[in-house]
Amino acid sequence: MQQLRNEIDVCPALKQQIELAGNTKRHYYNKQQLLLILEHFCITLEEFEQL
């Protein structure tokens, strides 16, 4: 998780999109935020569900 947070911090555009998609003070991401993160890493939702 720390590596994911570091990657998000390095990319200001992604960080802003995540903040606009919902609350960032919680210990989890909502579905819209998750989709933004997956898109950033070029991972489809189907690939993620297979993990």
N, CA, C and O atoms as a Tripos MOL2 file, in Angstrom:
@<TRIPOS>MOLECULE
protein
  204   203    51     0     0
PROTEIN
NO_CHARGES

@<TRIPOS>ATOM
      1 N           0.8250   -1.2010    0.0000 N.3       1 MET1
      2 CA          0.0000    0.0000    0.0000 C.3       1 MET1
      3 C           0.8630    1.2560    0.0000 C.2       1 MET1
      4 O           0.5130    2.2570   -0.6250 O.2       1 MET1
      5 N           1.9860    1.2000    0.7010 N.am      2 GLN2
      6 CA          2.8520    2.3750    0.7390 C.3       2 GLN2
      7 C           3.3710    2.7140   -0.6540 C.2       2 GLN2
      8 O           3.4520    3.8870   -1.0200 O.2       2 GLN2
      9 N           3.7200    1.6980   -1.4250 N.am      3 GLN3
     10 CA          4.1960    1.9250   -2.7830 C.3       3 GLN3
     11 C           3.0950    2.5490   -3.6420 C.2       3 GLN3
     12 O           3.3680    3.4160   -4.4720 O.2       3 GLN3
     13 N           1.8500    2.1070   -3.4420 N.am      4 LEU4
     14 CA          0.7250    2.6890   -4.1760 C.3       4 LEU4
     15 C           0.5520    4.1500   -3.7990 C.2       4 LEU4
     16 O           0.3690    4.9940   -4.6760 O.2       4 LEU4
     17 N           0.6060    4.4630   -2.5100 N.am      5 ARG5
     18 CA          0.4910    5.8690   -2.0720 C.3       5 ARG5
     19 C           1.6030    6.7180   -2.6630 C.2       5 ARG5
     20 O           1.3660    7.8500   -3.0840 O.2       5 ARG5
     21 N           2.8260    6.1750   -2.6980 N.am      6 ASN6
     22 CA          3.9560    6.9160   -3.2710 C.3       6 ASN6
     23 C           3.7260    7.1910   -4.7500 C.2       6 ASN6
     24 O           4.0020    8.2930   -5.2240 O.2       6 ASN6
     25 N           3.2280    6.2060   -5.4800 N.am      7 GLU7
     26 CA          2.9460    6.3850   -6.9080 C.3       7 GLU7
     27 C           1.8790    7.4530   -7.1290 C.2       7 GLU7
     28 O           1.9900    8.2610   -8.0520 O.2       7 GLU7
     29 N           0.8560    7.4600   -6.2930 N.am      8 ILE8
     30 CA         -0.2040    8.4620   -6.4030 C.3       8 ILE8
     31 C           0.3540    9.8470   -6.1020 C.2       8 ILE8
     32 O           0.0040   10.8110   -6.7820 O.2       8 ILE8
     33 N           1.2130    9.9620   -5.0960 N.am      9 ASP9
     34 CA          1.7990   11.2530   -4.7400 C.3       9 ASP9
     35 C           2.6940   11.8090   -5.8470 C.2       9 ASP9
     36 O           2.7900   13.0250   -6.0170 O.2       9 ASP9
     37 N           3.3440   10.9300   -6.5950 N.am     10 VAL10
     38 CA          4.2440   11.3490   -7.6630 C.3      10 VAL10
     39 C           3.4700   11.9110   -8.8540 C.2      10 VAL10
     40 O           4.0020   12.7160   -9.6180 O.2      10 VAL10
     41 N           2.2320   11.4950   -9.0110 N.am     11 CYS11
     42 CA          1.4210   11.9190  -10.1540 C.3      11 CYS11
     43 C           0.3200   12.8770   -9.6810 C.2      11 CYS11
     44 O          -0.7460   12.4290   -9.2570 O.2      11 CYS11
     45 N           0.5670   14.1830   -9.7490 N.am     12 PRO12
     46 CA         -0.4200   15.1480   -9.2470 C.3      12 PRO12
     47 C          -1.7750   15.0740   -9.9620 C.2      12 PRO12
     48 O          -2.8120   15.3090   -9.3400 O.2      12 PRO12
     49 N          -1.7770   14.7550  -11.2480 N.am     13 ALA13
     50 CA         -3.0500   14.6750  -11.9790 C.3      13 ALA13
     51 C          -3.9060   13.5340  -11.4340 C.2      13 ALA13
     52 O          -5.1090   13.7000  -11.2300 O.2      13 ALA13
     53 N          -3.2880   12.3790  -11.1980 N.am     14 LEU14
     54 CA         -4.0150   11.2380  -10.6380 C.3      14 LEU14
     55 C          -4.5050   11.5590   -9.2310 C.2      14 LEU14
     56 O          -5.6420   11.2470   -8.8760 O.2      14 LEU14
     57 N          -3.6550   12.1760   -8.4420 N.am     15 LYS15
     58 CA         -4.0210   12.5350   -7.0630 C.3      15 LYS15
     59 C          -5.2370   13.4580   -7.0570 C.2      15 LYS15
     60 O          -6.1400   13.2840   -6.2380 O.2      15 LYS15
     61 N          -5.2690   14.4230   -7.9490 N.am     16 GLN16
     62 CA         -6.3920   15.3520   -8.0200 C.3      16 GLN16
     63 C          -7.6590   14.6360   -8.4640 C.2      16 GLN16
     64 O          -8.7320   14.8950   -7.9190 O.2      16 GLN16
     65 N          -7.5570   13.7370   -9.4460 N.am     17 GLN17
     66 CA         -8.7260   12.9960   -9.9080 C.3      17 GLN17
     67 C          -9.3010   12.1400   -8.7860 C.2      17 GLN17
     68 O         -10.5200   12.0460   -8.6380 O.2      17 GLN17
     69 N          -8.4340   11.5180   -8.0000 N.am     18 ILE18
     70 CA         -8.8850   10.6850   -6.8850 C.3      18 ILE18
     71 C          -9.5900   11.5390   -5.8350 C.2      18 ILE18
     72 O         -10.6200   11.1370   -5.2940 O.2      18 ILE18
     73 N          -9.0420   12.7040   -5.5490 N.am     19 GLU19
     74 CA         -9.6650   13.6020   -4.5770 C.3      19 GLU19
     75 C         -11.0370   14.0720   -5.0550 C.2      19 GLU19
     76 O         -11.9650   14.1970   -4.2550 O.2      19 GLU19
     77 N         -11.1660   14.3300   -6.3480 N.am     20 LEU20
     78 CA        -12.4490   14.7690   -6.9000 C.3      20 LEU20
     79 C         -13.4790   13.6410   -6.9210 C.2      20 LEU20
     80 O         -14.6830   13.8960   -6.9260 O.2      20 LEU20
     81 N         -13.0060   12.4000   -6.9330 N.am     21 ALA21
     82 CA        -13.9020   11.2440   -7.0240 C.3      21 ALA21
     83 C         -14.4860   10.8280   -5.6800 C.2      21 ALA21
     84 O         -15.4090   10.0140   -5.6340 O.2      21 ALA21
     85 N         -13.9630   11.3740   -4.5870 N.am     22 GLY22
     86 CA        -14.5220   11.0060   -3.2860 C.3      22 GLY22
     87 C         -13.5890   11.3330   -2.1380 C.2      22 GLY22
     88 O         -12.5050   11.8860   -2.3230 O.2      22 GLY22
     89 N         -14.0370   10.9780   -0.9600 N.am     23 ASN23
     90 CA        -13.3050   11.2520    0.2620 C.3      23 ASN23
     91 C         -11.9890   10.4860    0.2850 C.2      23 ASN23
     92 O         -11.9670    9.2850    0.0120 O.2      23 ASN23
     93 N         -10.8920   11.1650    0.6090 N.am     24 THR24
     94 CA         -9.5860   10.5120    0.6740 C.3      24 THR24
     95 C          -9.1170   10.3250    2.1110 C.2      24 THR24
     96 O          -7.9930    9.8740    2.3340 O.2      24 THR24
     97 N          -9.9370   10.6550    3.0710 N.am     25 LYS25
     98 CA         -9.5590   10.5250    4.4840 C.3      25 LYS25
     99 C          -9.8380    9.1290    5.0390 C.2      25 LYS25
    100 O          -9.4540    8.8170    6.1660 O.2      25 LYS25
    101 N         -10.5010    8.2980    4.2530 N.am     26 ARG26
    102 CA        -10.8160    6.9420    4.6970 C.3      26 ARG26
    103 C          -9.6580    6.0080    4.3890 C.2      26 ARG26
    104 O          -8.7220    6.3780    3.6810 O.2      26 ARG26
    105 N          -9.7270    4.8020    4.9210 N.am     27 HIS27
    106 CA         -8.6680    3.8150    4.7240 C.3      27 HIS27
    107 C          -8.9350    2.9240    3.5130 C.2      27 HIS27
    108 O          -8.3380    1.8550    3.3870 O.2      27 HIS27
    109 N          -9.8180    3.3520    2.6330 N.am     28 TYR28
    110 CA        -10.1300    2.5780    1.4350 C.3      28 TYR28
    111 C         -10.5230    3.5350    0.3180 C.2      28 TYR28
    112 O         -10.8150    4.7060    0.5580 O.2      28 TYR28
    113 N         -10.5250    3.0150   -0.9100 N.am     29 TYR29
    114 CA        -10.9420    3.7960   -2.0680 C.3      29 TYR29
    115 C         -12.3130    3.3230   -2.5230 C.2      29 TYR29
    116 O         -12.6300    2.1370   -2.4310 O.2      29 TYR29
    117 N         -13.1320    4.2590   -3.0180 N.am     30 ASN30
    118 CA        -14.4300    3.8520   -3.5670 C.3      30 ASN30
    119 C         -14.1990    3.3030   -4.9850 C.2      30 ASN30
    120 O         -13.0790    3.3360   -5.4960 O.2      30 ASN30
    121 N         -15.2580    2.8040   -5.6030 N.am     31 LYS31
    122 CA        -15.1200    2.1490   -6.9110 C.3      31 LYS31
    123 C         -14.6090    3.1090   -7.9750 C.2      31 LYS31
    124 O         -13.7680    2.7360   -8.7930 O.2      31 LYS31
    125 N         -15.1010    4.3230   -7.9730 N.am     32 GLN32
    126 CA        -14.6610    5.2940   -8.9710 C.3      32 GLN32
    127 C         -13.1700    5.5980   -8.8010 C.2      32 GLN32
    128 O         -12.4430    5.7100   -9.7880 O.2      32 GLN32
    129 N         -12.7170    5.7310   -7.5620 N.am     33 GLN33
    130 CA        -11.2970    5.9700   -7.3080 C.3      33 GLN33
    131 C         -10.4660    4.7640   -7.7500 C.2      33 GLN33
    132 O          -9.3980    4.9200   -8.3420 O.2      33 GLN33
    133 N         -10.9640    3.5620   -7.4580 N.am     34 LEU34
    134 CA        -10.2720    2.3440   -7.8650 C.3      34 LEU34
    135 C         -10.1280    2.2900   -9.3740 C.2      34 LEU34
    136 O          -9.0600    1.9420   -9.8790 O.2      34 LEU34
    137 N         -11.1740    2.6250  -10.0980 N.am     35 LEU35
    138 CA        -11.1120    2.6010  -11.5620 C.3      35 LEU35
    139 C         -10.0760    3.6000  -12.0980 C.2      35 LEU35
    140 O          -9.3960    3.3150  -13.0840 O.2      35 LEU35
    141 N          -9.9550    4.7490  -11.4620 N.am     36 LEU36
    142 CA         -8.9440    5.7270  -11.8600 C.3      36 LEU36
    143 C          -7.5310    5.1750  -11.6430 C.2      36 LEU36
    144 O          -6.6530    5.3430  -12.4900 O.2      36 LEU36
    145 N          -7.3260    4.5250  -10.5150 N.am     37 ILE37
    146 CA         -6.0190    3.9410  -10.2020 C.3      37 ILE37
    147 C          -5.6890    2.8240  -11.1930 C.2      37 ILE37
    148 O          -4.5710    2.7550  -11.7040 O.2      37 ILE37
    149 N          -6.6560    1.9570  -11.4610 N.am     38 LEU38
    150 CA         -6.4310    0.8680  -12.4030 C.3      38 LEU38
    151 C          -6.1100    1.4100  -13.7920 C.2      38 LEU38
    152 O          -5.2260    0.8910  -14.4730 O.2      38 LEU38
    153 N          -6.8190    2.4430  -14.2080 N.am     39 GLU39
    154 CA         -6.5670    3.0560  -15.5080 C.3      39 GLU39
    155 C          -5.1430    3.6120  -15.5720 C.2      39 GLU39
    156 O          -4.4700    3.4910  -16.5950 O.2      39 GLU39
    157 N          -4.6940    4.2140  -14.4860 N.am     40 HIS40
    158 CA         -3.3380    4.7740  -14.4190 C.3      40 HIS40
    159 C          -2.2850    3.6830  -14.6340 C.2      40 HIS40
    160 O          -1.2610    3.9150  -15.2760 O.2      40 HIS40
    161 N          -2.5480    2.4980  -14.0910 N.am     41 PHE41
    162 CA         -1.6030    1.3840  -14.2180 C.3      41 PHE41
    163 C          -1.9120    0.4800  -15.4160 C.2      41 PHE41
    164 O          -1.3080   -0.5820  -15.5620 O.2      41 PHE41
    165 N          -2.8460    0.8950  -16.2690 N.am     42 CYS42
    166 CA         -3.2330    0.1310  -17.4700 C.3      42 CYS42
    167 C          -3.6960   -1.2820  -17.1140 C.2      42 CYS42
    168 O          -3.3030   -2.2540  -17.7600 O.2      42 CYS42
    169 N          -4.5290   -1.3840  -16.0870 N.am     43 ILE43
    170 CA         -5.1010   -2.6550  -15.6490 C.3      43 ILE43
    171 C          -6.6150   -2.5670  -15.8280 C.2      43 ILE43
    172 O          -7.2410   -1.5970  -15.4030 O.2      43 ILE43
    173 N          -7.1920   -3.5770  -16.4550 N.am     44 THR44
    174 CA         -8.6410   -3.5910  -16.6240 C.3      44 THR44
    175 C          -9.2860   -4.1010  -15.3280 C.2      44 THR44
    176 O          -8.6290   -4.7280  -14.4970 O.2      44 THR44
    177 N         -10.5660   -3.8210  -15.1780 N.am     45 LEU45
    178 CA        -11.2930   -4.2860  -14.0100 C.3      45 LEU45
    179 C         -11.3310   -5.8120  -13.9810 C.2      45 LEU45
    180 O         -11.2620   -6.4110  -12.9080 O.2      45 LEU45
    181 N         -11.4380   -6.4350  -15.1330 N.am     46 GLU46
    182 CA        -11.4550   -7.8970  -15.2160 C.3      46 GLU46
    183 C         -10.1360   -8.4920  -14.7470 C.2      46 GLU46
    184 O         -10.1220   -9.4940  -14.0310 O.2      46 GLU46
    185 N          -9.0200   -7.8710  -15.1520 N.am     47 GLU47
    186 CA         -7.7070   -8.3450  -14.7040 C.3      47 GLU47
    187 C          -7.5830   -8.2000  -13.1910 C.2      47 GLU47
    188 O          -7.0600   -9.0890  -12.5190 O.2      47 GLU47
    189 N          -8.0630   -7.0830  -12.6600 N.am     48 PHE48
    190 CA         -8.0010   -6.8450  -11.2220 C.3      48 PHE48
    191 C          -8.8250   -7.8770  -10.4570 C.2      48 PHE48
    192 O          -8.3930   -8.3740   -9.4170 O.2      48 PHE48
    193 N          -9.9900   -8.1930  -10.9640 N.am     49 GLU49
    194 CA        -10.8520   -9.1730  -10.2820 C.3      49 GLU49
    195 C         -10.2480  -10.5690  -10.2940 C.2      49 GLU49
    196 O         -10.5720  -11.3830   -9.4290 O.2      49 GLU49
    197 N          -9.3780  -10.8640  -11.2550 N.am     50 GLN50
    198 CA         -8.7300  -12.1700  -11.3170 C.3      50 GLN50
    199 C          -7.5660  -12.2850  -10.3410 C.2      50 GLN50
    200 O          -7.0860  -13.3920  -10.0960 O.2      50 GLN50
    201 N          -7.1050  -11.1890   -9.7860 N.am     51 LEU51
    202 CA         -5.9790  -11.2360   -8.8350 C.3      51 LEU51
    203 C          -6.3640  -11.9450   -7.5620 C.2      51 LEU51
    204 O          -5.5430  -12.0760   -6.6550 O.2      51 LEU51
@<TRIPOS>BOND
     1     1     2 1
     2     2     3 1
     3     3     4 2
     4     3     5 am
     5     5     6 1
     6     6     7 1
     7     7     8 2
     8     7     9 am
     9     9    10 1
    10    10    11 1
    11    11    12 2
    12    11    13 am
    13    13    14 1
    14    14    15 1
    15    15    16 2
    16    15    17 am
    17    17    18 1
    18    18    19 1
    19    19    20 2
    20    19    21 am
    21    21    22 1
    22    22    23 1
    23    23    24 2
    24    23    25 am
    25    25    26 1
    26    26    27 1
    27    27    28 2
    28    27    29 am
    29    29    30 1
    30    30    31 1
    31    31    32 2
    32    31    33 am
    33    33    34 1
    34    34    35 1
    35    35    36 2
    36    35    37 am
    37    37    38 1
    38    38    39 1
    39    39    40 2
    40    39    41 am
    41    41    42 1
    42    42    43 1
    43    43    44 2
    44    43    45 am
    45    45    46 1
    46    46    47 1
    47    47    48 2
    48    47    49 am
    49    49    50 1
    50    50    51 1
    51    51    52 2
    52    51    53 am
    53    53    54 1
    54    54    55 1
    55    55    56 2
    56    55    57 am
    57    57    58 1
    58    58    59 1
    59    59    60 2
    60    59    61 am
    61    61    62 1
    62    62    63 1
    63    63    64 2
    64    63    65 am
    65    65    66 1
    66    66    67 1
    67    67    68 2
    68    67    69 am
    69    69    70 1
    70    70    71 1
    71    71    72 2
    72    71    73 am
    73    73    74 1
    74    74    75 1
    75    75    76 2
    76    75    77 am
    77    77    78 1
    78    78    79 1
    79    79    80 2
    80    79    81 am
    81    81    82 1
    82    82    83 1
    83    83    84 2
    84    83    85 am
    85    85    86 1
    86    86    87 1
    87    87    88 2
    88    87    89 am
    89    89    90 1
    90    90    91 1
    91    91    92 2
    92    91    93 am
    93    93    94 1
    94    94    95 1
    95    95    96 2
    96    95    97 am
    97    97    98 1
    98    98    99 1
    99    99   100 2
   100    99   101 am
   101   101   102 1
   102   102   103 1
   103   103   104 2
   104   103   105 am
   105   105   106 1
   106   106   107 1
   107   107   108 2
   108   107   109 am
   109   109   110 1
   110   110   111 1
   111   111   112 2
   112   111   113 am
   113   113   114 1
   114   114   115 1
   115   115   116 2
   116   115   117 am
   117   117   118 1
   118   118   119 1
   119   119   120 2
   120   119   121 am
   121   121   122 1
   122   122   123 1
   123   123   124 2
   124   123   125 am
   125   125   126 1
   126   126   127 1
   127   127   128 2
   128   127   129 am
   129   129   130 1
   130   130   131 1
   131   131   132 2
   132   131   133 am
   133   133   134 1
   134   134   135 1
   135   135   136 2
   136   135   137 am
   137   137   138 1
   138   138   139 1
   139   139   140 2
   140   139   141 am
   141   141   142 1
   142   142   143 1
   143   143   144 2
   144   143   145 am
   145   145   146 1
   146   146   147 1
   147   147   148 2
   148   147   149 am
   149   149   150 1
   150   150   151 1
   151   151   152 2
   152   151   153 am
   153   153   154 1
   154   154   155 1
   155   155   156 2
   156   155   157 am
   157   157   158 1
   158   158   159 1
   159   159   160 2
   160   159   161 am
   161   161   162 1
   162   162   163 1
   163   163   164 2
   164   163   165 am
   165   165   166 1
   166   166   167 1
   167   167   168 2
   168   167   169 am
   169   169   170 1
   170   170   171 1
   171   171   172 2
   172   171   173 am
   173   173   174 1
   174   174   175 1
   175   175   176 2
   176   175   177 am
   177   177   178 1
   178   178   179 1
   179   179   180 2
   180   179   181 am
   181   181   182 1
   182   182   183 1
   183   183   184 2
   184   183   185 am
   185   185   186 1
   186   186   187 1
   187   187   188 2
   188   187   189 am
   189   189   190 1
   190   190   191 1
   191   191   192 2
   192   191   193 am
   193   193   194 1
   194   194   195 1
   195   195   196 2
   196   195   197 am
   197   197   198 1
   198   198   199 1
   199   199   200 2
   200   199   201 am
   201   201   202 1
   202   202   203 1
   203   203   204 2
@<TRIPOS>SUBSTRUCTURE
     1 MET1         2 RESIDUE 1 A MET
     2 GLN2         6 RESIDUE 1 A GLN
     3 GLN3        10 RESIDUE 1 A GLN
     4 LEU4        14 RESIDUE 1 A LEU
     5 ARG5        18 RESIDUE 1 A ARG
     6 ASN6        22 RESIDUE 1 A ASN
     7 GLU7        26 RESIDUE 1 A GLU
     8 ILE8        30 RESIDUE 1 A ILE
     9 ASP9        34 RESIDUE 1 A ASP
    10 VAL10       38 RESIDUE 1 A VAL
    11 CYS11       42 RESIDUE 1 A CYS
    12 PRO12       46 RESIDUE 1 A PRO
    13 ALA13       50 RESIDUE 1 A ALA
    14 LEU14       54 RESIDUE 1 A LEU
    15 LYS15       58 RESIDUE 1 A LYS
    16 GLN16       62 RESIDUE 1 A GLN
    17 GLN17       66 RESIDUE 1 A GLN
    18 ILE18       70 RESIDUE 1 A ILE
    19 GLU19       74 RESIDUE 1 A GLU
    20 LEU20       78 RESIDUE 1 A LEU
    21 ALA21       82 RESIDUE 1 A ALA
    22 GLY22       86 RESIDUE 1 A GLY
    23 ASN23       90 RESIDUE 1 A ASN
    24 THR24       94 RESIDUE 1 A THR
    25 LYS25       98 RESIDUE 1 A LYS
    26 ARG26      102 RESIDUE 1 A ARG
    27 HIS27      106 RESIDUE 1 A HIS
    28 TYR28      110 RESIDUE 1 A TYR
    29 TYR29      114 RESIDUE 1 A TYR
    30 ASN30      118 RESIDUE 1 A ASN
    31 LYS31      122 RESIDUE 1 A LYS
    32 GLN32      126 RESIDUE 1 A GLN
    33 GLN33      130 RESIDUE 1 A GLN
    34 LEU34      134 RESIDUE 1 A LEU
    35 LEU35      138 RESIDUE 1 A LEU
    36 LEU36      142 RESIDUE 1 A LEU
    37 ILE37      146 RESIDUE 1 A ILE
    38 LEU38      150 RESIDUE 1 A LEU
    39 GLU39      154 RESIDUE 1 A GLU
    40 HIS40      158 RESIDUE 1 A HIS
    41 PHE41      162 RESIDUE 1 A PHE
    42 CYS42      166 RESIDUE 1 A CYS
    43 ILE43      170 RESIDUE 1 A ILE
    44 THR44      174 RESIDUE 1 A THR
    45 LEU45      178 RESIDUE 1 A LEU
    46 GLU46      182 RESIDUE 1 A GLU
    47 GLU47      186 RESIDUE 1 A GLU
    48 PHE48      190 RESIDUE 1 A PHE
    49 GLU49      194 RESIDUE 1 A GLU
    50 GLN50      198 RESIDUE 1 A GLN
    51 LEU51      202 RESIDUE 1 A LEU
